[in-house]
Amino acid sequence: MGFLKLKGKQMGWRDIAILIRLPNLMIIVLTQYFTAIFLIGPDQPYSRFILDIRLFLLSLSTVLIASAGYIINDYYDIKIDYLNKPRRVVVGKRLRRRIALALHWSLNALGVLIALLVNLKLGIINLAAAFLLWFYSNHLKRIPFLGNVTVAFLTSLSILIILILYPQHEKLVLVYAVFAFFLNLIREIIKDIEDWKGDKAFGCRTLPIVWGIRYTKYFLYFLMIIFILLLSWLTIRLDNYFIKIYFALLSIPAAFFVHKLIRSDTTEDFYYLSGFSKMIMLSGVISMMFFKFF
């Protein structure tokens, strides 16, 4: 990895994992395979999906596009990240900016080409996703709410694109896509509250900067209400016994989340809430397994 040296230092595996957000990529792969195996094909053998080269290539292309998105986000946010999270800075510290930019475009090109091998529609979607991730990092993330919606939409899209390969059980997949959209939207706004000082110093106009933390929290309460009502409506229409149980039980961590949000006023508090919302998302992915038995 000599070409990744910067000022006498060399990137290690930990730096690479931070750069491409390896845990997040693993969750993407897990979510896509669980969607196919447990939501779309619970009555079919695992091997149909695990050995399907098309699903492998779809997931690989998604991971490549996501990795490129994380890299370009760090590329544009070097100064902000030095204020908000200096220990996690890789681009500009361990990795030359021009190398980071080259990696971004290379991963995007590879992700789109692999997607085109699977399906023309998937290739077009990946191309649009790559553009959106670049535009988000370059511009949208500095616009109140619009940047948050973009990230949440792309997260839910990573679930919905499985329907391109397996157009079955669309309503069930839609429920989980809505679940992913709202949880990611809420988490992205919480991360903006967590990082508001660094963002404000460099001219970003996120919700906490434009509205203030108090009114941003009020907006989060509103989103939680919409999230619960919409999920309840979709669940009733789906008429599935297990999903009703799961989303009923989800009210417990949701209530705890709101309780903690009401009392939160420090960076550490919002960091905790960000991690907690991520755990709820992971529980949603794990819950897909139970459709094999219900």
N, C-alpha and C positions, 0 to 999 in steps of 0.2 A: 504493500500500500504506500510505496514511496511517493507516488504522485499526489497523495493527499497530505503531504507534509506542509506545515505552515509555521514559519518562524522557529524552525528547529524542533517543532512538536509533531507528533504523528497521531492520526485518528486511531482509536481503538474500537473494539466491538461495542463498548458501552456508548461511545460517541455516535456510532452508526445507529444504534437502537434508539437513541434520543432524537437523532436527526429525522428518522423516518417514522417515529412513534410506533415502534414495534408492537407493544401491547395492543394499540388500537388496530393495527393491521391484522393481528391474530383474531381480534373480535370480529372484524369484517369477514374474514374467511369462515370462522365458526358460524356466524349469522347466516351467511349464504348457504353453507352446506346444511345447516339445521333447517333452514327454510325449505330447501329441496327435499330433504329426507323425512322431516317430521310434519311439515305443514302440507306439502304437496303430495308426498307419497308415503303416508303412514302405513298403508296396507301393502306396500311393495318392498322387496328386499333392498337392504342398504346398498348392495353391490351395484344396483342400477344407477345410483347417483355417484357413489364413491369412484366407480370405474369409468364414469362418463367423461371422456376427454373434453367435451364441450363445456361442462361445468367447471372443470379444472382451469381451462383457458379463460373462461368468464371471470372466475375468481382471481386468477393471476393478473388479468388485465385491470381489474378493479383495484387491486393492491398496488400495482405500478402507478396508476393514475393518482391514487391517494398519496403514495410516497412522494411523487412529484409535487403534489399540492402542499404537503408539509414542508418540503425543501424551499419552495418559492415563498411560502409564508415566512419562514425564518430569514430568507434572503432580504425581504423588504422590512422586516421588523428587528433588525440587528440592534439599533439604538434603543428601541422600546424594551426589548428583551434584556438588555444590559441593566435596565432599571428594575424591571418586574421580576426577572428570574435569571440573574447573572450566572449561576452555576450550571444552567442548562443551555448556555449559548454554545453553539458548534460552528455555525457559518460565520466567517470573519474572525474566528478565534482558533479553531482547529482545522477549518476547511476554507480554502480560498473562495471568495465570492464568485469568481469567474468559473471555477470548477463546479460550484453549487448550481450556477445557472445552466451549465452544460449538462449536468446530471438531470436537472428538471426537464429540459427539453428532450433529452434522450429517453428518459423513463416515460414521458408522455407519448412520444412517437412509438415506442415499443408497445405501450398499453393499447393504443388505438389500433396498431397493426394486428396485434393478437386478437383483439375484439373483432376485427374485420374477418379474420379467419373463421370465426364462429358464426357470425351473422352480420349482415349489412346494417341492420337496425341497431345492433349492439355497438358497432363501430361508430355510428353517427352519435349515439348517446354518449359514448366515452369521449369522443372529440368535444362534444358540448360540455361535458363535465370537466374536462381538462381546461377548456377556456374559462368556464365559470370559476374554477379554483384559482386560476391566474388572476382573473378580474377581481375576485374577492380579495386576494392578497394585495393587489395593486391599488384598489379603489373602494370596493364595496364595504370592506370591514370598517372603514372610517365613516360610513354613513349609518345613522341610527337605525337599528332594527333590521335593515335590509341585509346587512352582512350576516346577522344571526339566522335569518330565514333561509339564506342561500346555503349555509352549512347544514341546517336541519333538513332542507329539501334533498340535498345530495346524499345525506345519510339514509333517508327513507328510500331514495332511488336505488341504493345498493341492494335493498330487499326486493323492490318491485321488478328490477330487471331479471330476476330469476324466472318471472312469468314469460319472458321471451323464449326460454327453452322449454318450460313446462307450463303451458296455459291451463292450469287446473286450480281449483279452490281459490279463485281470485279474491273472494270476500275475506277469507281468513288471512291471506297474505296482506290484504289492504289494512286489516285491523292492526297487524304488527307494524306495518309501515307508518300508520298514523301514530302508534305508540312511540316509535323511534323518532318521528318528526317532532312531536311535542316535547319529549324528554330532552332531545338534543337542543331544541330551541331554548328551553328553560335553562339548560346547563350553559349554553353559550352566553346567555345574558348574565348568569351568575359569574362566569369567568370575566366578563367585562367589568362587573363590579369589583372583582378581585384585583384587576389590573388597571383600575381607573387612573391611578396616579401617573403611571408611566405613559398611558395612552394620552392623558391630558397634556403632559409635557411636550408631546410631539404632534399636537393639533388634531388628534382623532376626535370624532364626535359620536361616541357611543351613547347608549341610553343613559347610563349613570352620569355622564358628563353633561348631557343636554337637559335631562330631567332632574338629576340629583338621585341619590341612593334611595331616599324615602319613596319617591314616586315610582322609581323603577321596581321597588319591592311590591308596591300596590299593583303594578302591571303584571308582575309574576303571580300574584294571587289570582288575578283575572285569568291568566293563561292556565293556571291549575284548574280553575272551575270549568273553562271551556274544554280542556283536556279530558277531565273526568266525565263531563256530560256527553261529549262526542264519542268517547270510548264506550260508555254505557249504551248509547243509542246503537252503535255498530254491533255491540255484543248481543243485544236483544234481537236485532235483525238476523244475526248469524245463528242464533238458537243452538249453541254448543254448550254442553253441560260443563266441561272442564274450563273453558275460557271464562265462563261466568264465575266459577269458583276463584280462578286466579285473579281476575280483576277486582273481585270483592275483597280478597285478601290484600290486594295492592293498596287498598284504602288505608291500611295500617302504616306502612312506610310513608305513604303520601301525607297522612296526618302528621307524622313525626317530622317530615320534611318541612311542612308549613310552620309547625311549632318552632323548629330551629331557625327558619327564615325570619320569623317575627323577632326573634331574640338576637339575630346576627347583626353585628356592626363593625367587626374587624376583618382584616384580610384573612386571618386564620379561620374565622367563622365561615367565610365564603369559600375558602379552599376546601374545608370539610364538606360543605354542601355540594360542591362540584364533584368531589369524590363519591359522595353518597348517591347522587343522581346517576353516576356512572355504574354503581353497584345495582341500582334498580334496573338500568338498561341490561346489565348482564343477567340479572334474574329473569328478565323477559326472554332473552335468548335461551336460557336453560329451560324455561317453561315450555318451549317448543317440543322438548323431548317427550312430554307427557301425552302428546297427541297420538303417540304410538299405542297408548294403553286405554284411551278413552274414545 
